[in-house]
Amino acid sequence: MSIWYLVFLSPFLSSDPQNGPIMNMDTFLGLIKELETALPDSSAQDLAQLLISTITLPSSSPEVLSAEQASLIHTLLTYKVVASKGESWQEQGVVLAPDGSTVAIRPFLRAMLWGWKVDWKWENLQEDNPSLAMSLAMCFAKSEVSLKAPQDFPGGFWDSISMPKTFQLQGAPSKCDLTLAYINGALDGTLLREMLIKDTQKMSSLLQSYYWGRPTKSAFRRQGFHDLLKEGQLADEIRKGINCYREHAEDHDLQPIKDERLNSIAHEVAKVFEQQYLECPAVIPRCMWEAKPYKGTPTLLKPPLSQVYIHHTAEPSRPSVSFQESAANMRSMQRFHQEDRGWDDIGYSFVVGSDGYLYEGRGWHWVGAHTKGYNSVGYGISFIGDFTSSVPDTRILKLVKDFLKCAVRTGYIVPNYTIQGHRQVGNTTCPGDALFQEITSWEHFTKESK
């Protein structure tokens, strides 16, 4: 079992997670507000240290904590992945954030205090949640891991979006797989740490501005973290981490390796992580926006495809700036497409919200119903809103461009793919005059109909 899955158990932790607290960011924020009221002079860092020490050093917990608060802290900060019924796996110590992503609280607080870089004290490396750089180093340092194969950072789904209690991974974790929730926590903590360096704030106000702002900053965590990195910095930290692990861990199974090969591994690890995670926008899966099942049996596509068709929804006409709005719009569109139009599912392959996320419609593998006559040869990407007289925010446009670059890299579309507006192949004004004018400047746009 990987080092980040180890855990300090506590008698406070309920053995039945169904009877535990609602596992969303509101619960964590409520706890922080209670602690700030009881400890008004405590900084954000003070509270982060208190919460972590309550787990690692229970005897040092302040008397100000009630039994209920201590129990909640242990539930929120006890991070582990455990086998559930059958072949399913549950990830514990994670919460549903307002932006629709799932965040592990322990690595979040750890990064807020100490950052994402390598821990230089070996006693820190023996914690259950080392830094992100150290986790990547230990994860990929194994000689049997193929760096050329796509690395999976598994996500999952909640039992309920309104009252989440348990989070189930989509597939079994391997010993070298970091989860999306773990990475989200580490990145968010790092970015909040940077915010505290620039402007001292209470933790509650920091959480509110980051997760509940308009638009929420957390939706851009990957881009924000990527912008912090200096060239070669991630590779350098991973190299330090592999060296540190190799020199201090008595039972490590790493083979002797020359410095030149070590540098090569570190650079490859950094490249894989940056390309497959930081540079690829997050997609909210169907289970998270509570999609209804596909009616019938979907027809499979045969990637890589050569076409991308850009749409706007027109109705709803207002861009959605939060996960709640986007998810509701997805459900509304699916209901309209299935019930009013008689289609098997929502027609689009992917949908773009102005909240900073793409939403999975029929996805990469199912033939859509977005561009009549062309559904089997291309993907349909629709922006939520009416973009006749305005265009989406620049950051949202960049998300889609990055998304398409990643689609080429992962083999879903061919490198010389073409982009067209819906109006070019159908009798429609879609995707709106302003948005259509915008995509005419994109690299793969073509005027010719195929």
Buried (B, 14 or more C-beta within 10 A) or exposed (E): EBBBBEBBEBEBBEEEBEEBBBBBBBBBBBBBBBBBEEBEEBBBBBBBBBBBBBBEEBEEBEEEBEEEBBBBBBBBBBBBBEEEEEEBBBBBBBBBBBBBBBBBBBBBBBBBBBBBBBBEEEEBBEBBBBBBBBBBBBBBBEEEBEEEEEBBBBBBBBBEBEEBBBBBBBBEBEEBBBBBBBBBBBBBBBBBBBBBEEEEBBBBEBBBBBBBEEBBBBBBBBBBBBEBBEEEEBBBBBBBBBBBBBEEBEEBEBEEBEEEEBBBBBBBBBEBBBBBBBBBBBBBBBBBBBBEEBEEEBEEBEBBBEBBBBBBBBEBEEBBBBBBBBBBBBBBBBEBBBEEEEBBBBBBBBBBBBBBBBBBBBBBEBBBBBBEEBBEBBBBBBBBBBBBEBBBBEEBBBBBBBBBBBBBBBEBBBEEBBBBBBBBBBEBBBBBBBBBEBBEEBEBBBEEEE
